[in-house]
Amino acid sequence: MFGLSADDTVTSRLRYWSVTSPETLAFVYVTPDGQRFAYTRKELFSMSRRAASWLSKRNVCKSDVVLCLVPTSPEQTFIALGTALLGATVMCTNIQYRDGSDILPLMKTGDVTAVVVDETDQQAIAALQTFIPNLSAPSVISEAVPSLKSVIFCNRFSQLSFLVAVAAEEEGDLADVSPDDVTTIFATSGSSGQPKLVPRTHRELMTMALGYYQCSLQTDSSLKTDVHYNPSSFGWLSGYPLMYLTSGQTRVVPYLKDDEAKFTMDLMKREGVDSAVLLPQTIKTLLARADLLQSDVTWRLDLILTGGNAVRTDIAPAIGTLTSEVLVGYGCTEVGFVSRKTYNDPRKVVNFNCGKLLDGMAVKIVDDNLREVPPNTEGEIMIKHNGLFTGYLKHPGLTADATPEDGWFRPRDLAYINNEGDLFVEGRQSEVIAIGSWMMYPQLLESHLMKCPGVHDVAVVAIPDKDFENLPCVCVVQDPRPEAQRVVPYDLLRACAEYFQDSFRQVHKQRDVAVPKVCLVFDKFPLNPNGKVQRGALRALAVDRLGLNDN
């Protein structure tokens, strides 16, 4: 299919599409003020090669690990693909907290050798300076990250910008890359307080790309789409350019603005988008804009792909208004895409239904003792990983916990399978708070809040939200000492807001709402026999006190 073989690499696929209809658009980026950066297949490969030269001149070489802190943009694309062409490994992410406490463990575990950062992102630079004192030196030294060699500044907004500089480079020689070389590292959610790192080889990416193709393009009506809207970062499995590498599909990427709904709708219409990756809360945001839906009743997408969190019937009205079909997909970074369910009738949408398994996939539902349960019985899902999950980087204990049986991966999701063989995924069984598709790790924020006056104990738990599935709620126990300062909820919420990077909050609405807006004070927390907070019970107390519906 599309000339794809088991020995293909990111390099070979970029080369393949550069000579297969080379003038077809590959990537289109559009800014809120109307700037449009469009690259044909030929230009994408050429600019990626030039970016490889630009990185090479800054001492990035084969087998290096590059941390790209540049947000979703043409710059991120060329840094990521240029790194791959050098035979190096890229990890795309952003800094969440101002002290850099979330990024430091990733850098240490990933043996990062170079960091690329937007030179105008002063908060990111300040965060890096907390553990890289000589940040601007040609060769940096960091006791916290011994592998680090350099910090590379990416100028995105001046006349001498990265894109201008890269275009002036010569196309560099391509590194000798093996399909079994690691080319990217994904950060995945978990309950350990930090994302876990999953390295991916070229061969594994190609296998996952085929799964994505099967999941997203083979719909019940055999619909095929050519122009695809996807705002996600290369740091996410769903954001990595798997569809382009597999099928050459044109990808449209937005820079979001305050009126996200109008910008998204206008962009998709203008660019002739026929399929889109939209999170459930984005779908609901668009549906709430009757003015936009009524302004052009003749336009609709052919297909919306959604997932990332529990999918409910409240997205059903999108069928017939925003799109002809909705495809619900289920998967995870460790094993790729698992199942799919398509709907073309809003009356047939069912809560949590993720459909039938993709070819080659196998799952089972187990109880607490890992014994398989009968159909229609809720339990934990186990996924046969077919060798795609080889473990979390430098975390053998977490790897063992995630693979309690040989060949099976345990994502800690609650699910059941009905009599017809459809997989229903109801949510996560962990301390991570799923806010849309964004996973919030509360432990770092809790550690920060423990430093606030009057705090004896703190836990951040999820409370239900109709748009984002969950929102964070700060629960705190007052220091019982008579001399202790009284806890002021407003002060704790202000401390939360000040802890998050502005750039992190501006990337997407779901990240802005990750900043807690609710704080509850308790006399004590419910504890288990080992003295640990029973987060499920605490969540129930918070939901009850706030008078929320937790169904």
PABA-329876 format. One line per field, with one value per residue (C-alpha): x, y, z. Coordinates in Angstrom, 1 decimal. Layout:
residues N
east: (X;...) .
north: (Y;...) .
up: (Z;...) .
This chain:
residues 551
east: (0.0;1.4;4.7;5.1;7.4;8.5;11.9;10.7;11.9;10.8;13.5;12.4;8.8;9.6;11.7;8.9;6.3;8.7;8.8;5.2;3.0;5.7;3.6;0.7;0.4;1.8;1.4;-0.5;-0.1;-2.4;-2.1;-5.0;-4.0;-4.2;-0.6;-0.3;2.7;2.2;4.7;4.4;5.6;8.8;9.3;8.6;11.5;13.8;13.1;13.5;16.9;17.9;16.7;19.0;21.9;20.9;20.9;24.1;25.9;24.8;26.5;23.5;24.5;23.4;22.3;21.7;18.5;16.9;14.2;12.0;10.2;8.9;5.1;3.0;4.2;6.3;9.4;8.4;7.8;11.1;13.1;11.4;11.8;15.3;16.3;15.0;17.0;20.1;19.6;19.0;16.0;13.4;11.1;8.5;6.8;6.4;7.1;4.1;5.5;7.5;10.3;10.8;10.1;8.0;10.6;13.7;12.9;12.1;15.5;17.3;15.5;15.7;19.5;18.7;21.8;20.3;17.3;15.7;13.7;11.9;14.1;11.0;9.6;11.1;9.3;10.6;14.1;13.8;12.6;15.6;18.0;17.0;19.1;21.3;23.2;25.2;22.2;23.7;27.1;28.2;28.6;26.4;27.0;24.2;24.8;21.1;21.3;24.8;24.1;23.2;25.6;23.8;20.8;19.7;17.6;15.0;14.1;10.5;9.3;12.0;13.1;16.1;13.7;14.4;12.4;14.4;17.6;16.7;15.6;19.1;20.9;22.1;20.2;22.4;23.4;21.1;22.3;22.4;19.3;18.1;14.4;15.3;16.9;14.9;13.6;11.2;10.2;6.6;5.7;2.7;0.3;0.7;0.0;3.7;3.6;5.5;4.8;6.6;8.8;8.1;10.9;9.8;11.9;11.2;9.8;7.4;6.2;5.4;3.4;1.5;0.9;-0.8;-3.0;-3.9;-4.7;-6.9;-8.6;-9.2;-9.7;-11.6;-15.0;-18.2;-19.0;-15.5;-14.9;-11.5;-10.3;-7.5;-7.2;-7.0;-7.2;-5.1;-3.9;-1.9;1.8;4.3;4.8;1.6;0.9;-2.2;-0.1;2.9;2.5;1.6;-1.1;1.3;4.0;1.5;-0.9;0.5;-2.6;-2.5;-2.5;-3.9;-2.6;-3.9;-2.5;-5.4;-6.8;-9.4;-12.4;-11.2;-14.6;-14.8;-11.2;-11.4;-14.6;-13.3;-10.0;-11.5;-13.9;-11.2;-8.7;-11.2;-10.7;-12.8;-11.7;-10.6;-9.2;-11.4;-11.6;-15.1;-15.0;-14.1;-17.0;-19.3;-17.8;-18.5;-22.0;-22.7;-22.1;-25.4;-24.4;-21.5;-23.5;-26.3;-24.0;-23.3;-25.7;-24.2;-20.8;-19.8;-16.9;-17.0;-15.5;-14.6;-12.2;-12.5;-11.3;-8.7;-11.3;-14.7;-17.0;-20.7;-23.9;-23.6;-21.4;-24.2;-25.7;-22.4;-23.7;-25.6;-24.5;-20.7;-20.0;-21.4;-19.7;-18.1;-15.3;-14.6;-11.1;-9.4;-5.7;-2.7;0.9;2.2;0.4;-1.1;-4.6;-6.9;-10.5;-12.8;-16.6;-18.2;-21.6;-23.6;-26.8;-26.9;-29.7;-27.3;-24.5;-23.9;-22.0;-18.4;-18.6;-15.2;-16.4;-14.7;-11.0;-8.7;-7.2;-4.5;-5.5;-6.7;-8.1;-9.5;-11.3;-10.0;-10.7;-8.4;-6.7;-6.2;-8.9;-10.9;-14.5;-17.6;-19.1;-20.9;-18.8;-16.7;-13.0;-9.6;-8.7;-5.7;-4.3;-2.1;0.7;2.2;5.7;5.0;5.5;9.1;9.0;9.2;12.6;14.7;11.7;11.7;9.4;6.7;7.2;6.7;3.5;2.2;2.9;1.7;1.3;3.8;2.6;-0.2;-0.3;-2.3;-3.3;-5.4;-8.6;-12.0;-13.9;-16.3;-17.1;-20.8;-22.3;-21.7;-18.0;-18.0;-15.4;-16.8;-14.1;-15.4;-12.3;-9.0;-8.2;-5.3;-4.5;-4.0;-6.7;-7.9;-9.0;-10.1;-7.1;-4.7;-3.4;-2.7;-0.3;-1.3;1.6;4.0;1.3;0.5;4.2;4.1;1.0;2.3;4.7;1.8;1.1;-1.4;-1.4;-1.2;-2.1;-3.3;-4.7;-5.8;-8.7;-11.0;-14.5;-16.9;-17.4;-19.8;-17.3;-13.9;-15.0;-13.0;-11.6;-9.1;-10.2;-7.7;-8.6;-6.6;-6.4;-5.8;-2.6;-4.0;-1.4;-2.8;-0.1;-0.5;-1.7;-5.3;-5.7;-7.1;-8.5;-8.1;-4.4;-4.0;-5.7;-3.5;-0.5;-1.8;-2.2;1.3;2.8;1.8;3.7;1.7;2.8;1.5;-1.9;-2.1;-1.6;-5.1;-8.2;-8.0;-4.6;-5.9;-8.7;-6.0;-5.3;-7.6;-10.4;-11.9;-10.4;-12.1;-10.9;-11.4;-10.9;-9.2;-8.9;-10.2;-7.2;-6.5;-5.0;-1.5;-2.2;-2.5;-5.2;-8.2;-8.6;-11.8;-13.5;-12.1;-13.4;-16.8;-16.8;-15.8;-18.5;-21.1;-20.0;-20.1;-23.5;-22.3;-23.7;-21.1;-23.0) .
north: (0.0;3.4;1.8;1.1;-1.8;-3.3;-1.7;1.9;4.8;8.3;9.3;6.9;7.9;11.6;10.9;8.7;11.4;14.1;12.3;11.1;14.0;16.3;19.5;18.2;20.1;18.2;20.7;23.9;26.2;29.2;31.9;33.8;37.0;35.1;34.2;30.9;28.7;26.0;23.3;20.8;17.3;18.3;21.4;19.4;17.0;19.8;22.0;19.0;18.3;21.9;21.9;18.8;20.9;23.8;21.4;19.7;23.1;23.4;20.1;17.8;14.4;10.9;9.1;12.5;13.1;16.4;17.9;20.3;22.8;24.8;24.5;23.2;25.2;24.8;25.2;22.2;20.2;20.9;20.5;17.1;15.8;17.3;15.5;12.2;12.8;13.2;9.7;11.4;11.1;13.8;14.4;17.2;18.6;21.9;23.1;23.1;24.5;27.6;25.9;23.3;20.5;18.6;18.7;17.9;14.2;13.8;15.2;13.0;9.8;10.5;11.4;14.6;16.0;19.1;21.4;23.6;26.5;29.5;32.4;34.6;32.2;33.9;31.7;28.5;29.9;30.9;27.4;25.9;28.2;26.7;23.7;24.9;27.9;28.6;28.4;30.6;29.1;27.3;24.2;23.9;22.0;20.8;18.7;17.8;16.5;15.2;14.2;17.7;19.4;22.4;24.6;25.9;29.0;29.1;32.6;32.4;36.0;38.3;38.9;36.6;33.8;30.1;29.5;32.1;30.7;27.1;28.0;29.5;26.2;23.6;20.3;18.1;14.5;12.0;9.8;6.1;5.2;1.7;0.8;-0.3;3.0;5.0;8.2;9.7;9.4;9.9;10.9;9.0;9.4;7.5;7.6;7.9;11.7;12.1;11.0;7.8;7.7;5.4;5.3;4.4;3.0;3.8;0.3;0.7;4.0;2.5;-0.3;2.3;4.4;1.4;1.0;4.7;4.4;1.4;3.2;6.6;6.0;2.7;3.9;2.1;4.0;3.3;7.1;8.3;11.8;13.9;17.1;16.5;18.9;18.0;20.6;18.1;18.3;15.9;14.9;13.0;9.7;11.3;14.3;12.6;12.7;9.1;9.7;11.7;9.1;6.4;7.9;11.3;13.0;16.8;18.1;21.5;22.8;25.9;28.5;28.8;32.2;33.4;32.7;29.1;27.9;30.6;30.3;26.5;26.6;29.3;27.6;24.2;25.7;27.9;25.0;22.5;20.2;16.9;15.1;16.4;15.2;17.0;16.2;15.7;19.1;20.8;19.2;20.4;23.9;24.0;22.7;25.4;28.1;28.1;31.3;29.5;26.4;28.5;30.8;28.1;25.1;23.7;23.0;20.0;17.6;14.1;12.7;13.7;11.5;11.7;10.0;10.8;10.4;8.9;9.7;10.3;10.8;14.6;14.6;12.9;16.2;16.7;14.1;15.9;19.4;19.4;16.1;13.1;10.6;10.4;7.9;7.1;5.6;4.0;3.4;4.4;5.4;2.0;-0.2;2.1;2.1;-0.6;-0.2;2.0;2.7;4.8;6.5;8.2;8.3;10.5;8.3;5.3;7.0;5.1;6.2;4.9;2.6;2.3;-0.3;-3.4;-4.2;-3.4;-6.3;-8.0;-6.6;-8.6;-7.5;-9.0;-7.6;-8.8;-8.5;-7.4;-10.8;-10.7;-13.3;-12.8;-11.7;-12.6;-10.2;-7.1;-7.2;-4.1;-4.6;-3.5;-3.8;-5.8;-5.4;-7.8;-5.6;-7.8;-6.8;-3.0;-2.3;-3.1;-1.1;2.4;4.0;3.3;2.2;-1.6;-1.5;0.5;-1.7;-4.8;-3.3;-2.5;-6.0;-8.4;-11.1;-11.8;-10.2;-8.2;-4.5;-3.0;0.6;0.9;1.7;0.5;-1.2;-4.0;-5.9;-6.5;-9.6;-8.2;-7.8;-4.0;-2.5;0.1;2.2;4.2;6.0;5.7;4.0;6.2;9.4;11.2;13.7;13.5;17.0;16.3;14.5;16.4;14.4;16.4;14.9;16.3;15.3;18.1;20.7;19.1;19.4;23.1;23.7;22.0;24.9;27.3;28.7;26.8;23.6;20.3;18.0;18.6;16.5;17.6;15.4;15.4;16.8;16.2;18.7;18.5;19.9;18.6;15.4;16.4;19.6;19.7;20.6;21.4;19.7;20.9;20.0;22.9;22.7;21.8;23.7;26.6;28.9;27.9;30.5;29.9;28.5;31.0;29.2;32.2;32.3;28.6;29.1;32.1;29.9;27.4;30.0;31.4;27.9;27.2;28.7;31.3;29.6;26.3;27.8;29.6;26.5;25.2;25.8;22.4;23.3;26.6;24.9;22.5;25.4;24.7;27.2;25.4;24.9;23.0;22.9;19.6;18.7;15.4;13.2;9.7;7.4;3.7;1.4;2.4;6.0;7.0;9.3;7.5;9.7;8.1;8.7;12.3;12.9;11.7;14.1;17.0;16.2;16.0;19.3;21.1;19.6;18.2;15.3;12.6;10.4) .
up: (0.0;-1.1;-1.6;2.1;3.2;6.5;6.1;5.6;7.7;8.2;5.8;3.1;3.4;3.1;0.1;-1.4;-1.2;-2.4;-5.8;-5.8;-7.0;-5.6;-6.0;-3.9;-0.6;2.4;5.3;5.7;8.8;9.2;11.9;13.4;11.4;8.2;7.5;5.6;5.5;2.9;1.9;-1.0;-0.6;-2.4;-0.2;3.0;2.2;1.1;4.2;6.5;4.9;5.3;8.9;9.4;8.1;10.4;13.4;12.3;12.4;16.0;16.8;16.6;15.2;14.8;18.1;19.9;21.7;20.9;23.2;21.1;23.3;20.3;20.1;17.2;14.2;11.0;13.2;15.3;12.1;10.6;13.8;14.4;10.8;10.5;13.6;12.1;8.9;11.0;12.5;15.9;18.2;18.9;21.9;21.4;24.5;26.4;29.9;32.2;35.5;35.9;37.9;35.2;37.7;35.1;32.3;34.3;34.9;31.2;30.2;32.7;31.8;28.0;28.2;26.3;24.6;23.0;23.8;21.1;22.6;21.3;22.2;22.8;25.4;28.5;31.0;29.3;29.3;33.0;33.8;32.0;33.8;37.2;36.3;33.3;34.7;31.6;29.2;26.5;26.4;23.2;25.3;28.4;31.6;33.8;36.9;36.8;33.2;32.6;29.1;28.0;25.5;24.1;24.1;20.7;20.4;17.7;16.5;15.3;14.9;13.5;9.9;10.6;11.7;11.8;8.6;6.7;8.1;7.2;3.7;3.2;4.2;1.7;1.7;3.9;3.2;4.7;7.5;7.2;9.2;10.1;10.5;14.0;15.1;17.7;16.0;18.5;22.1;23.2;26.8;28.0;31.0;34.2;37.9;38.9;39.0;35.7;32.1;31.2;28.1;25.2;22.6;19.1;16.2;12.5;12.1;15.0;13.8;10.4;12.0;14.1;11.0;9.3;12.3;12.2;8.5;9.2;12.1;10.4;6.7;6.4;7.5;7.1;3.9;2.5;2.7;1.7;2.6;1.2;3.4;7.1;10.0;13.0;15.6;17.7;18.5;17.1;20.8;20.8;19.0;17.4;16.4;14.8;11.0;10.7;8.1;5.9;6.1;5.2;2.7;1.8;3.2;3.3;6.8;7.9;11.2;13.0;15.4;17.8;19.0;21.5;19.3;18.7;17.3;14.6;13.7;13.4;11.3;9.0;8.5;7.7;5.1;3.5;3.2;1.9;4.9;4.6;7.7;11.2;14.5;17.1;20.8;22.2;24.0;20.7;19.0;21.7;21.5;17.8;18.3;20.8;18.1;16.4;14.6;12.9;12.0;10.5;8.5;5.9;6.0;2.8;4.4;6.5;7.0;5.6;8.8;12.3;14.2;18.0;21.2;23.8;26.6;27.3;24.4;25.1;23.3;23.6;20.4;18.4;17.1;15.1;12.6;10.0;11.1;11.3;9.6;7.7;9.9;13.4;14.1;17.7;18.1;21.1;21.6;23.6;23.0;24.2;21.7;19.1;17.8;19.1;18.0;16.0;15.8;13.1;13.2;10.4;12.4;15.6;17.0;17.1;19.1;22.4;25.5;25.7;22.7;21.0;18.5;17.1;17.3;14.4;12.4;14.4;17.8;20.8;24.2;27.3;30.4;33.7;37.4;40.2;40.1;36.3;35.7;32.5;33.2;31.1;28.5;29.9;33.1;33.9;34.6;33.5;29.8;28.8;25.3;23.4;22.3;19.5;20.4;20.0;23.7;24.8;28.0;29.5;29.2;32.3;34.3;34.7;37.7;35.8;32.8;34.9;36.4;32.9;31.6;34.3;31.7;28.9;25.7;27.3;28.2;31.0;30.4;33.7;31.8;32.9;30.2;29.2;26.0;25.1;23.5;20.0;20.7;20.9;23.4;25.8;27.6;30.5;31.9;33.7;36.9;38.2;39.9;36.6;35.8;32.2;31.1;27.6;26.1;28.3;31.2;34.4;36.9;40.3;42.4;41.3;41.9;45.2;46.2;45.3;47.3;50.4;50.7;51.2;54.7;56.8;54.6;56.4;53.5;49.9;47.1;43.7;42.5;39.4;39.5;36.7;33.9;30.9;28.4;29.5;31.3;34.4;36.0;38.8;42.4;45.1;48.4;51.5;55.2;57.6;59.7;63.1;65.1;67.0;65.8;62.1;59.6;58.4;54.9;52.4;49.4;47.1;48.0;47.1;43.7;43.0;43.8;41.3;38.6;39.2;39.0;35.4;32.5;30.5;27.3;28.5;29.3;25.9;23.8;24.1;26.2;27.9;29.3;30.6;32.5;34.0;36.3;39.3;39.9;43.0;46.4;49.3;52.9;54.8;58.5;57.3;54.2;54.0;54.3;53.5;56.2;54.9;55.6;51.9;50.7;49.2;46.2;45.0;48.3;48.5;45.0;46.1;49.0;46.8;44.3;47.0;48.6;45.3;44.5;41.1;39.2;39.0;36.5) .
